[in-house]
Amino acid sequence: MSKAVVGLIAGMALGFAGYFGGFWAFLLVLILGAVGLVAGRLMEGDLEPGDFIRRRDDHQRMRDDRRQA
């Protein structure tokens, strides 16, 4: 299935949720869609759980690099 078709289906689902359920249903469908996207990417191997966590030493290293520049 192409990305355009997936986007079309997602847009239609959000549109139906917004029309029939109001703003909160629209928001719920949007959030659950994002969770489903992340879960699917994790299962396919495109994302790793460590991608969401930045180590403290990485943050310190980035800050030190900015000071040197």
PDB file of N, H, CA, C and O in Angstrom:
ATOM      1  N   MET A   1       0.846  -1.164   0.000  1.00  0.00           N
ATOM      2  CA  MET A   1       0.000   0.000   0.000  1.00  0.00           C
ATOM      3  C   MET A   1       0.898   1.235   0.000  1.00  0.00           C
ATOM      4  O   MET A   1       1.840   1.321   0.787  1.00  0.00           O
ATOM      5  N   SER A   2       0.611   2.173  -0.867  1.00  0.00           N
ATOM      6  H   SER A   2      -0.154   2.103  -1.506  1.00  0.00           H
ATOM      7  CA  SER A   2       1.453   3.353  -0.987  1.00  0.00           C
ATOM      8  C   SER A   2       1.191   4.321   0.171  1.00  0.00           C
ATOM      9  O   SER A   2       0.173   4.245   0.858  1.00  0.00           O
ATOM     10  N   LYS A   3       2.140   5.222   0.356  1.00  0.00           N
ATOM     11  H   LYS A   3       2.967   5.284  -0.202  1.00  0.00           H
ATOM     12  CA  LYS A   3       2.011   6.203   1.433  1.00  0.00           C
ATOM     13  C   LYS A   3       0.852   7.156   1.177  1.00  0.00           C
ATOM     14  O   LYS A   3       0.233   7.649   2.121  1.00  0.00           O
ATOM     15  N   ALA A   4       0.559   7.413  -0.070  1.00  0.00           N
ATOM     16  H   ALA A   4       1.061   7.013  -0.836  1.00  0.00           H
ATOM     17  CA  ALA A   4      -0.567   8.280  -0.402  1.00  0.00           C
ATOM     18  C   ALA A   4      -1.900   7.655   0.020  1.00  0.00           C
ATOM     19  O   ALA A   4      -2.780   8.350   0.528  1.00  0.00           O
ATOM     20  N   VAL A   5      -2.043   6.365  -0.188  1.00  0.00           N
ATOM     21  H   VAL A   5      -1.328   5.801  -0.601  1.00  0.00           H
ATOM     22  CA  VAL A   5      -3.272   5.676   0.200  1.00  0.00           C
ATOM     23  C   VAL A   5      -3.405   5.642   1.719  1.00  0.00           C
ATOM     24  O   VAL A   5      -4.495   5.840   2.256  1.00  0.00           O
ATOM     25  N   VAL A   6      -2.297   5.391   2.409  1.00  0.00           N
ATOM     26  H   VAL A   6      -1.412   5.229   1.973  1.00  0.00           H
ATOM     27  CA  VAL A   6      -2.322   5.391   3.871  1.00  0.00           C
ATOM     28  C   VAL A   6      -2.694   6.781   4.384  1.00  0.00           C
ATOM     29  O   VAL A   6      -3.489   6.905   5.316  1.00  0.00           O
ATOM     30  N   GLY A   7      -2.130   7.816   3.788  1.00  0.00           N
ATOM     31  H   GLY A   7      -1.484   7.716   3.031  1.00  0.00           H
ATOM     32  CA  GLY A   7      -2.474   9.181   4.180  1.00  0.00           C
ATOM     33  C   GLY A   7      -3.934   9.501   3.913  1.00  0.00           C
ATOM     34  O   GLY A   7      -4.580  10.178   4.713  1.00  0.00           O
ATOM     35  N   LEU A   8      -4.458   9.018   2.791  1.00  0.00           N
ATOM     36  H   LEU A   8      -3.933   8.468   2.142  1.00  0.00           H
ATOM     37  CA  LEU A   8      -5.862   9.222   2.468  1.00  0.00           C
ATOM     38  C   LEU A   8      -6.768   8.555   3.499  1.00  0.00           C
ATOM     39  O   LEU A   8      -7.736   9.158   3.961  1.00  0.00           O
ATOM     40  N   ILE A   9      -6.457   7.328   3.854  1.00  0.00           N
ATOM     41  H   ILE A   9      -5.670   6.838   3.479  1.00  0.00           H
ATOM     42  CA  ILE A   9      -7.256   6.601   4.843  1.00  0.00           C
ATOM     43  C   ILE A   9      -7.192   7.295   6.198  1.00  0.00           C
ATOM     44  O   ILE A   9      -8.212   7.442   6.872  1.00  0.00           O
ATOM     45  N   ALA A  10      -6.002   7.720   6.594  1.00  0.00           N
ATOM     46  H   ALA A  10      -5.174   7.601   6.046  1.00  0.00           H
ATOM     47  CA  ALA A  10      -5.857   8.413   7.877  1.00  0.00           C
ATOM     48  C   ALA A  10      -6.637   9.731   7.869  1.00  0.00           C
ATOM     49  O   ALA A  10      -7.302  10.063   8.851  1.00  0.00           O
ATOM     50  N   GLY A  11      -6.560  10.464   6.788  1.00  0.00           N
ATOM     51  H   GLY A  11      -6.020  10.194   5.991  1.00  0.00           H
ATOM     52  CA  GLY A  11      -7.301  11.713   6.688  1.00  0.00           C
ATOM     53  C   GLY A  11      -8.806  11.507   6.729  1.00  0.00           C
ATOM     54  O   GLY A  11      -9.530  12.285   7.349  1.00  0.00           O
ATOM     55  N   MET A  12      -9.271  10.463   6.070  1.00  0.00           N
ATOM     56  H   MET A  12      -8.683   9.831   5.566  1.00  0.00           H
ATOM     57  CA  MET A  12     -10.701  10.162   6.100  1.00  0.00           C
ATOM     58  C   MET A  12     -11.146   9.762   7.501  1.00  0.00           C
ATOM     59  O   MET A  12     -12.217  10.170   7.952  1.00  0.00           O
ATOM     60  N   ALA A  13     -10.338   8.971   8.189  1.00  0.00           N
ATOM     61  H   ALA A  13      -9.469   8.640   7.823  1.00  0.00           H
ATOM     62  CA  ALA A  13     -10.680   8.566   9.555  1.00  0.00           C
ATOM     63  C   ALA A  13     -10.753   9.788  10.471  1.00  0.00           C
ATOM     64  O   ALA A  13     -11.667   9.898  11.288  1.00  0.00           O
ATOM     65  N   LEU A  14      -9.796  10.701  10.338  1.00  0.00           N
ATOM     66  H   LEU A  14      -9.054  10.612   9.674  1.00  0.00           H
ATOM     67  CA  LEU A  14      -9.827  11.913  11.148  1.00  0.00           C
ATOM     68  C   LEU A  14     -11.030  12.791  10.789  1.00  0.00           C
ATOM     69  O   LEU A  14     -11.653  13.393  11.664  1.00  0.00           O
ATOM     70  N   GLY A  15     -11.343  12.855   9.517  1.00  0.00           N
ATOM     71  H   GLY A  15     -10.837  12.366   8.806  1.00  0.00           H
ATOM     72  CA  GLY A  15     -12.498  13.634   9.083  1.00  0.00           C
ATOM     73  C   GLY A  15     -13.810  13.083   9.635  1.00  0.00           C
ATOM     74  O   GLY A  15     -14.647  13.842  10.124  1.00  0.00           O
ATOM     75  N   PHE A  16     -13.991  11.771   9.560  1.00  0.00           N
ATOM     76  H   PHE A  16     -13.311  11.154   9.163  1.00  0.00           H
ATOM     77  CA  PHE A  16     -15.195  11.159  10.114  1.00  0.00           C
ATOM     78  C   PHE A  16     -15.272  11.348  11.623  1.00  0.00           C
ATOM     79  O   PHE A  16     -16.341  11.630  12.164  1.00  0.00           O
ATOM     80  N   ALA A  17     -14.140  11.193  12.300  1.00  0.00           N
ATOM     81  H   ALA A  17     -13.272  10.965  11.861  1.00  0.00           H
ATOM     82  CA  ALA A  17     -14.128  11.377  13.755  1.00  0.00           C
ATOM     83  C   ALA A  17     -14.475  12.813  14.114  1.00  0.00           C
ATOM     84  O   ALA A  17     -15.232  13.050  15.055  1.00  0.00           O
ATOM     85  N   GLY A  18     -13.940  13.759  13.386  1.00  0.00           N
ATOM     86  H   GLY A  18     -13.325  13.566  12.621  1.00  0.00           H
ATOM     87  CA  GLY A  18     -14.240  15.156  13.651  1.00  0.00           C
ATOM     88  C   GLY A  18     -15.684  15.522  13.355  1.00  0.00           C
ATOM     89  O   GLY A  18     -16.296  16.300  14.087  1.00  0.00           O
ATOM     90  N   TYR A  19     -16.227  14.963  12.286  1.00  0.00           N
ATOM     91  H   TYR A  19     -15.730  14.331  11.692  1.00  0.00           H
ATOM     92  CA  TYR A  19     -17.591  15.298  11.890  1.00  0.00           C
ATOM     93  C   TYR A  19     -18.624  14.668  12.823  1.00  0.00           C
ATOM     94  O   TYR A  19     -19.550  15.339  13.278  1.00  0.00           O
ATOM     95  N   PHE A  20     -18.460  13.377  13.103  1.00  0.00           N
ATOM     96  H   PHE A  20     -17.708  12.831  12.734  1.00  0.00           H
ATOM     97  CA  PHE A  20     -19.461  12.668  13.890  1.00  0.00           C
ATOM     98  C   PHE A  20     -19.218  12.746  15.392  1.00  0.00           C
ATOM     99  O   PHE A  20     -20.170  12.686  16.170  1.00  0.00           O
ATOM    100  N   GLY A  21     -17.966  12.877  15.814  1.00  0.00           N
ATOM    101  H   GLY A  21     -17.193  12.926  15.182  1.00  0.00           H
ATOM    102  CA  GLY A  21     -17.679  12.832  17.247  1.00  0.00           C
ATOM    103  C   GLY A  21     -17.250  14.146  17.846  1.00  0.00           C
ATOM    104  O   GLY A  21     -17.199  14.275  19.069  1.00  0.00           O
ATOM    105  N   GLY A  22     -16.940  15.119  17.025  1.00  0.00           N
ATOM    106  H   GLY A  22     -16.981  15.014  16.032  1.00  0.00           H
ATOM    107  CA  GLY A  22     -16.501  16.407  17.546  1.00  0.00           C
ATOM    108  C   GLY A  22     -14.986  16.457  17.731  1.00  0.00           C
ATOM    109  O   GLY A  22     -14.246  15.568  17.310  1.00  0.00           O
ATOM    110  N   PHE A  23     -14.568  17.527  18.374  1.00  0.00           N
ATOM    111  H   PHE A  23     -15.169  18.250  18.717  1.00  0.00           H
ATOM    112  CA  PHE A  23     -13.137  17.799  18.520  1.00  0.00           C
ATOM    113  C   PHE A  23     -12.424  16.720  19.327  1.00  0.00           C
ATOM    114  O   PHE A  23     -11.330  16.301  18.950  1.00  0.00           O
ATOM    115  N   TRP A  24     -13.017  16.261  20.428  1.00  0.00           N
ATOM    116  H   TRP A  24     -13.906  16.602  20.734  1.00  0.00           H
ATOM    117  CA  TRP A  24     -12.331  15.295  21.293  1.00  0.00           C
ATOM    118  C   TRP A  24     -12.165  13.950  20.599  1.00  0.00           C
ATOM    119  O   TRP A  24     -11.150  13.279  20.789  1.00  0.00           O
ATOM    120  N   ALA A  25     -13.144  13.548  19.800  1.00  0.00           N
ATOM    121  H   ALA A  25     -13.969  14.093  19.646  1.00  0.00           H
ATOM    122  CA  ALA A  25     -13.007  12.308  19.034  1.00  0.00           C
ATOM    123  C   ALA A  25     -11.907  12.459  17.987  1.00  0.00           C
ATOM    124  O   ALA A  25     -11.126  11.535  17.759  1.00  0.00           O
ATOM    125  N   PHE A  26     -11.852  13.633  17.348  1.00  0.00           N
ATOM    126  H   PHE A  26     -12.486  14.384  17.533  1.00  0.00           H
ATOM    127  CA  PHE A  26     -10.795  13.915  16.385  1.00  0.00           C
ATOM    128  C   PHE A  26      -9.427  13.803  17.055  1.00  0.00           C
ATOM    129  O   PHE A  26      -8.511  13.183  16.515  1.00  0.00           O
ATOM    130  N   LEU A  27      -9.299  14.406  18.228  1.00  0.00           N
ATOM    131  H   LEU A  27     -10.043  14.910  18.667  1.00  0.00           H
ATOM    132  CA  LEU A  27      -8.034  14.375  18.960  1.00  0.00           C
ATOM    133  C   LEU A  27      -7.668  12.957  19.372  1.00  0.00           C
ATOM    134  O   LEU A  27      -6.505  12.565  19.273  1.00  0.00           O
ATOM    135  N   LEU A  28      -8.647  12.183  19.834  1.00  0.00           N
ATOM    136  H   LEU A  28      -9.592  12.502  19.915  1.00  0.00           H
ATOM    137  CA  LEU A  28      -8.395  10.800  20.241  1.00  0.00           C
ATOM    138  C   LEU A  28      -7.914   9.957  19.061  1.00  0.00           C
ATOM    139  O   LEU A  28      -6.964   9.186  19.194  1.00  0.00           O
ATOM    140  N   VAL A  29      -8.564  10.101  17.913  1.00  0.00           N
ATOM    141  H   VAL A  29      -9.336  10.728  17.805  1.00  0.00           H
ATOM    142  CA  VAL A  29      -8.151   9.349  16.725  1.00  0.00           C
ATOM    143  C   VAL A  29      -6.751   9.772  16.288  1.00  0.00           C
ATOM    144  O   VAL A  29      -5.956   8.931  15.870  1.00  0.00           O
ATOM    145  N   LEU A  30      -6.444  11.057  16.378  1.00  0.00           N
ATOM    146  H   LEU A  30      -7.090  11.741  16.717  1.00  0.00           H
ATOM    147  CA  LEU A  30      -5.119  11.544  16.013  1.00  0.00           C
ATOM    148  C   LEU A  30      -4.039  10.956  16.929  1.00  0.00           C
ATOM    149  O   LEU A  30      -2.998  10.507  16.450  1.00  0.00           O
ATOM    150  N   ILE A  31      -4.283  10.958  18.225  1.00  0.00           N
ATOM    151  H   ILE A  31      -5.129  11.323  18.614  1.00  0.00           H
ATOM    152  CA  ILE A  31      -3.304  10.430  19.183  1.00  0.00           C
ATOM    153  C   ILE A  31      -3.134   8.927  19.015  1.00  0.00           C
ATOM    154  O   ILE A  31      -2.008   8.431  18.998  1.00  0.00           O
ATOM    155  N   LEU A  32      -4.231   8.202  18.891  1.00  0.00           N
ATOM    156  H   LEU A  32      -5.146   8.605  18.905  1.00  0.00           H
ATOM    157  CA  LEU A  32      -4.132   6.748  18.713  1.00  0.00           C
ATOM    158  C   LEU A  32      -3.476   6.392  17.380  1.00  0.00           C
ATOM    159  O   LEU A  32      -2.780   5.381  17.282  1.00  0.00           O
ATOM    160  N   GLY A  33      -3.693   7.203  16.371  1.00  0.00           N
ATOM    161  H   GLY A  33      -4.259   8.024  16.451  1.00  0.00           H
ATOM    162  CA  GLY A  33      -3.013   6.978  15.093  1.00  0.00           C
ATOM    163  C   GLY A  33      -1.511   7.155  15.216  1.00  0.00           C
ATOM    164  O   GLY A  33      -0.745   6.387  14.633  1.00  0.00           O
ATOM    165  N   ALA A  34      -1.082   8.163  15.971  1.00  0.00           N
ATOM    166  H   ALA A  34      -1.705   8.786  16.444  1.00  0.00           H
ATOM    167  CA  ALA A  34       0.352   8.385  16.187  1.00  0.00           C
ATOM    168  C   ALA A  34       0.960   7.237  16.984  1.00  0.00           C
ATOM    169  O   ALA A  34       2.070   6.794  16.688  1.00  0.00           O
ATOM    170  N   VAL A  35       0.241   6.756  17.990  1.00  0.00           N
ATOM    171  H   VAL A  35      -0.660   7.116  18.230  1.00  0.00           H
ATOM    172  CA  VAL A  35       0.727   5.614  18.774  1.00  0.00           C
ATOM    173  C   VAL A  35       0.840   4.381  17.884  1.00  0.00           C
ATOM    174  O   VAL A  35       1.817   3.638  17.968  1.00  0.00           O
ATOM    175  N   GLY A  36      -0.140   4.170  17.050  1.00  0.00           N
ATOM    176  H   GLY A  36      -0.934   4.774  16.981  1.00  0.00           H
ATOM    177  CA  GLY A  36      -0.100   3.035  16.119  1.00  0.00           C
ATOM    178  C   GLY A  36       1.043   3.143  15.124  1.00  0.00           C
ATOM    179  O   GLY A  36       1.670   2.142  14.778  1.00  0.00           O
ATOM    180  N   LEU A  37       1.313   4.354  14.667  1.00  0.00           N
ATOM    181  H   LEU A  37       0.803   5.168  14.949  1.00  0.00           H
ATOM    182  CA  LEU A  37       2.425   4.567  13.744  1.00  0.00           C
ATOM    183  C   LEU A  37       3.752   4.215  14.408  1.00  0.00           C
ATOM    184  O   LEU A  37       4.576   3.513  13.821  1.00  0.00           O
ATOM    185  N   VAL A  38       3.958   4.697  15.619  1.00  0.00           N
ATOM    186  H   VAL A  38       3.289   5.267  16.096  1.00  0.00           H
ATOM    187  CA  VAL A  38       5.199   4.404  16.338  1.00  0.00           C
ATOM    188  C   VAL A  38       5.317   2.908  16.612  1.00  0.00           C
ATOM    189  O   VAL A  38       6.393   2.334  16.445  1.00  0.00           O
ATOM    190  N   ALA A  39       4.232   2.276  17.028  1.00  0.00           N
ATOM    191  H   ALA A  39       3.358   2.742  17.164  1.00  0.00           H
ATOM    192  CA  ALA A  39       4.267   0.838  17.286  1.00  0.00           C
ATOM    193  C   ALA A  39       4.589   0.051  16.018  1.00  0.00           C
ATOM    194  O   ALA A  39       5.366  -0.903  16.053  1.00  0.00           O
ATOM    195  N   GLY A  40       3.995   0.452  14.909  1.00  0.00           N
ATOM    196  H   GLY A  40       3.364   1.227  14.881  1.00  0.00           H
ATOM    197  CA  GLY A  40       4.281  -0.220  13.642  1.00  0.00           C
ATOM    198  C   GLY A  40       5.726  -0.052  13.216  1.00  0.00           C
ATOM    199  O   GLY A  40       6.347  -1.000  12.736  1.00  0.00           O
ATOM    200  N   ARG A  41       6.271   1.154  13.389  1.00  0.00           N
ATOM    201  H   ARG A  41       5.766   1.924  13.779  1.00  0.00           H
ATOM    202  CA  ARG A  41       7.682   1.397  13.046  1.00  0.00           C
ATOM    203  C   ARG A  41       8.602   0.577  13.932  1.00  0.00           C
ATOM    204  O   ARG A  41       9.618   0.063  13.465  1.00  0.00           O
ATOM    205  N   LEU A  42       8.253   0.450  15.210  1.00  0.00           N
ATOM    206  H   LEU A  42       7.427   0.867  15.589  1.00  0.00           H
ATOM    207  CA  LEU A  42       9.069  -0.365  16.120  1.00  0.00           C
ATOM    208  C   LEU A  42       9.043  -1.833  15.696  1.00  0.00           C
ATOM    209  O   LEU A  42      10.080  -2.497  15.711  1.00  0.00           O
ATOM    210  N   MET A  43       7.876  -2.344  15.320  1.00  0.00           N
ATOM    211  H   MET A  43       7.034  -1.804  15.308  1.00  0.00           H
ATOM    212  CA  MET A  43       7.770  -3.746  14.927  1.00  0.00           C
ATOM    213  C   MET A  43       8.461  -4.019  13.599  1.00  0.00           C
ATOM    214  O   MET A  43       8.986  -5.114  13.395  1.00  0.00           O
ATOM    215  N   GLU A  44       8.473  -3.037  12.684  1.00  0.00           N
ATOM    216  H   GLU A  44       8.047  -2.148  12.850  1.00  0.00           H
ATOM    217  CA  GLU A  44       9.150  -3.217  11.408  1.00  0.00           C
ATOM    218  C   GLU A  44      10.661  -3.104  11.534  1.00  0.00           C
ATOM    219  O   GLU A  44      11.400  -3.563  10.664  1.00  0.00           O
ATOM    220  N   GLY A  45      11.114  -2.493  12.615  1.00  0.00           N
ATOM    221  H   GLY A  45      10.514  -2.120  13.322  1.00  0.00           H
ATOM    222  CA  GLY A  45      12.544  -2.330  12.811  1.00  0.00           C
ATOM    223  C   GLY A  45      13.076  -0.992  12.327  1.00  0.00           C
ATOM    224  O   GLY A  45      14.286  -0.770  12.340  1.00  0.00           O
ATOM    225  N   ASP A  46      12.190  -0.096  11.899  1.00  0.00           N
ATOM    226  H   ASP A  46      11.206  -0.277  11.888  1.00  0.00           H
ATOM    227  CA  ASP A  46      12.630   1.221  11.446  1.00  0.00           C
ATOM    228  C   ASP A  46      13.052   2.104  12.614  1.00  0.00           C
ATOM    229  O   ASP A  46      13.875   3.005  12.454  1.00  0.00           O
ATOM    230  N   LEU A  47      12.491   1.843  13.779  1.00  0.00           N
ATOM    231  H   LEU A  47      11.823   1.110  13.909  1.00  0.00           H
ATOM    232  CA  LEU A  47      12.830   2.592  14.992  1.00  0.00           C
ATOM    233  C   LEU A  47      13.324   1.629  16.056  1.00  0.00           C
ATOM    234  O   LEU A  47      12.945   0.459  16.075  1.00  0.00           O
ATOM    235  N   GLU A  48      14.153   2.121  16.918  1.00  0.00           N
ATOM    236  H   GLU A  48      14.461   3.072  16.902  1.00  0.00           H
ATOM    237  CA  GLU A  48      14.617   1.375  18.075  1.00  0.00           C
ATOM    238  C   GLU A  48      14.096   2.076  19.319  1.00  0.00           C
ATOM    239  O   GLU A  48      13.962   3.299  19.308  1.00  0.00           O
ATOM    240  N   PRO A  49      13.798   1.353  20.385  1.00  0.00           N
ATOM    241  CA  PRO A  49      13.323   2.008  21.603  1.00  0.00           C
ATOM    242  C   PRO A  49      14.306   3.058  22.130  1.00  0.00           C
ATOM    243  O   PRO A  49      13.882   4.045  22.732  1.00  0.00           O
ATOM    244  N   GLY A  50      15.586   2.867  21.917  1.00  0.00           N
ATOM    245  H   GLY A  50      15.931   2.066  21.427  1.00  0.00           H
ATOM    246  CA  GLY A  50      16.586   3.823  22.373  1.00  0.00           C
ATOM    247  C   GLY A  50      16.574   5.132  21.604  1.00  0.00           C
ATOM    248  O   GLY A  50      17.198   6.104  22.031  1.00  0.00           O
ATOM    249  N   ASP A  51      15.870   5.176  20.470  1.00  0.00           N
ATOM    250  H   ASP A  51      15.363   4.387  20.123  1.00  0.00           H
ATOM    251  CA  ASP A  51      15.790   6.411  19.688  1.00  0.00           C
ATOM    252  C   ASP A  51      15.022   7.505  20.421  1.00  0.00           C
ATOM    253  O   ASP A  51      15.189   8.688  20.126  1.00  0.00           O
ATOM    254  N   PHE A  52      14.176   7.111  21.381  1.00  0.00           N
ATOM    255  H   PHE A  52      14.040   6.149  21.621  1.00  0.00           H
ATOM    256  CA  PHE A  52      13.364   8.083  22.108  1.00  0.00           C
ATOM    257  C   PHE A  52      14.038   8.578  23.376  1.00  0.00           C
ATOM    258  O   PHE A  52      13.551   9.501  24.029  1.00  0.00           O
ATOM    259  N   ILE A  53      15.160   7.962  23.722  1.00  0.00           N
ATOM    260  H   ILE A  53      15.556   7.212  23.192  1.00  0.00           H
ATOM    261  CA  ILE A  53      15.833   8.306  24.969  1.00  0.00           C
ATOM    262  C   ILE A  53      17.199   8.876  24.638  1.00  0.00           C
ATOM    263  O   ILE A  53      17.993   8.248  23.937  1.00  0.00           O
ATOM    264  N   ARG A  54      17.463  10.055  25.138  1.00  0.00           N
ATOM    265  H   ARG A  54      16.818  10.565  25.707  1.00  0.00           H
ATOM    266  CA  ARG A  54      18.775  10.664  24.956  1.00  0.00           C
ATOM    267  C   ARG A  54      19.551  10.492  26.253  1.00  0.00           C
ATOM    268  O   ARG A  54      19.084  10.864  27.330  1.00  0.00           O
ATOM    269  N   ARG A  55      20.723   9.931  26.132  1.00  0.00           N
ATOM    270  H   ARG A  55      21.102   9.629  25.258  1.00  0.00           H
ATOM    271  CA  ARG A  55      21.540   9.737  27.315  1.00  0.00           C
ATOM    272  C   ARG A  55      22.035  11.067  27.848  1.00  0.00           C
ATOM    273  O   ARG A  55      22.173  12.040  27.107  1.00  0.00           O
ATOM    274  N   ARG A  56      22.291  11.092  29.113  1.00  0.00           N
ATOM    275  H   ARG A  56      22.178  10.301  29.715  1.00  0.00           H
ATOM    276  CA  ARG A  56      22.743  12.320  29.752  1.00  0.00           C
ATOM    277  C   ARG A  56      24.101  12.757  29.205  1.00  0.00           C
ATOM    278  O   ARG A  56      24.327  13.948  28.995  1.00  0.00           O
ATOM    279  N   ASP A  57      25.003  11.808  28.974  1.00  0.00           N
ATOM    280  H   ASP A  57      24.819  10.840  29.145  1.00  0.00           H
ATOM    281  CA  ASP A  57      26.319  12.170  28.463  1.00  0.00           C
ATOM    282  C   ASP A  57      26.242  12.695  27.033  1.00  0.00           C
ATOM    283  O   ASP A  57      27.067  13.517  26.634  1.00  0.00           O
ATOM    284  N   ASP A  58      25.250  12.228  26.246  1.00  0.00           N
ATOM    285  H   ASP A  58      24.580  11.560  26.569  1.00  0.00           H
ATOM    286  CA  ASP A  58      25.053  12.777  24.902  1.00  0.00           C
ATOM    287  C   ASP A  58      24.632  14.239  24.984  1.00  0.00           C
ATOM    288  O   ASP A  58      25.104  15.073  24.212  1.00  0.00           O
ATOM    289  N   HIS A  59      23.752  14.539  25.913  1.00  0.00           N
ATOM    290  H   HIS A  59      23.368  13.861  26.540  1.00  0.00           H
ATOM    291  CA  HIS A  59      23.304  15.920  26.089  1.00  0.00           C
ATOM    292  C   HIS A  59      24.466  16.799  26.543  1.00  0.00           C
ATOM    293  O   HIS A  59      24.626  17.921  26.062  1.00  0.00           O
ATOM    294  N   GLN A  60      25.263  16.295  27.453  1.00  0.00           N
ATOM    295  H   GLN A  60      25.134  15.384  27.843  1.00  0.00           H
ATOM    296  CA  GLN A  60      26.422  17.052  27.934  1.00  0.00           C
ATOM    297  C   GLN A  60      27.414  17.281  26.794  1.00  0.00           C
ATOM    298  O   GLN A  60      27.981  18.367  26.671  1.00  0.00           O
ATOM    299  N   ARG A  61      27.620  16.269  25.968  1.00  0.00           N
ATOM    300  H   ARG A  61      27.160  15.387  26.067  1.00  0.00           H
ATOM    301  CA  ARG A  61      28.545  16.382  24.847  1.00  0.00           C
ATOM    302  C   ARG A  61      28.053  17.415  23.841  1.00  0.00           C
ATOM    303  O   ARG A  61      28.852  18.180  23.300  1.00  0.00           O
ATOM    304  N   MET A  62      26.734  17.444  23.582  1.00  0.00           N
ATOM    305  H   MET A  62      26.086  16.823  24.022  1.00  0.00           H
ATOM    306  CA  MET A  62      26.181  18.432  22.655  1.00  0.00           C
ATOM    307  C   MET A  62      26.355  19.842  23.207  1.00  0.00           C
ATOM    308  O   MET A  62      26.670  20.768  22.460  1.00  0.00           O
ATOM    309  N   ARG A  63      26.152  20.006  24.507  1.00  0.00           N
ATOM    310  H   ARG A  63      25.896  19.254  25.114  1.00  0.00           H
ATOM    311  CA  ARG A  63      26.304  21.324  25.113  1.00  0.00           C
ATOM    312  C   ARG A  63      27.758  21.770  25.065  1.00  0.00           C
ATOM    313  O   ARG A  63      28.032  22.948  24.835  1.00  0.00           O
ATOM    314  N   ASP A  64      28.693  20.852  25.278  1.00  0.00           N
ATOM    315  H   ASP A  64      28.471  19.895  25.466  1.00  0.00           H
ATOM    316  CA  ASP A  64      30.120  21.185  25.222  1.00  0.00           C
ATOM    317  C   ASP A  64      30.518  21.557  23.794  1.00  0.00           C
ATOM    318  O   ASP A  64      31.341  22.450  23.592  1.00  0.00           O
ATOM    319  N   ASP A  65      29.942  20.883  22.811  1.00  0.00           N
ATOM    320  H   ASP A  65      29.274  20.157  22.975  1.00  0.00           H
ATOM    321  CA  ASP A  65      30.261  21.207  21.418  1.00  0.00           C
ATOM    322  C   ASP A  65      29.782  22.604  21.058  1.00  0.00           C
ATOM    323  O   ASP A  65      30.444  23.302  20.289  1.00  0.00           O
ATOM    324  N   ARG A  66      28.651  23.021  21.597  1.00  0.00           N
ATOM    325  H   ARG A  66      28.114  22.454  22.221  1.00  0.00           H
ATOM    326  CA  ARG A  66      28.144  24.374  21.320  1.00  0.00           C
ATOM    327  C   ARG A  66      29.047  25.431  21.938  1.00  0.00           C
ATOM    328  O   ARG A  66      29.249  26.492  21.347  1.00  0.00           O
ATOM    329  N   ARG A  67      29.584  25.160  23.098  1.00  0.00           N
ATOM    330  H   ARG A  67      29.420  24.298  23.578  1.00  0.00           H
ATOM    331  CA  ARG A  67      30.467  26.129  23.762  1.00  0.00           C
ATOM    332  C   ARG A  67      31.764  26.328  22.993  1.00  0.00           C
ATOM    333  O   ARG A  67      32.318  27.427  22.963  1.00  0.00           O
ATOM    334  N   GLN A  68      32.244  25.249  22.369  1.00  0.00           N
ATOM    335  H   GLN A  68      31.793  24.356  22.394  1.00  0.00           H
ATOM    336  CA  GLN A  68      33.512  25.331  21.647  1.00  0.00           C
ATOM    337  C   GLN A  68      33.345  26.064  20.320  1.00  0.00           C
ATOM    338  O   GLN A  68      34.301  26.644  19.806  1.00  0.00           O
ATOM    339  N   ALA A  69      32.157  26.041  19.775  1.00  0.00           N
ATOM    340  H   ALA A  69      31.380  25.570  20.192  1.00  0.00           H
ATOM    341  CA  ALA A  69      31.934  26.677  18.463  1.00  0.00           C
ATOM    342  C   ALA A  69      31.872  28.181  18.533  1.00  0.00           C
ATOM    343  O   ALA A  69      31.690  28.840  17.509  1.00  0.00           O
TER     344      ALA A  69
END
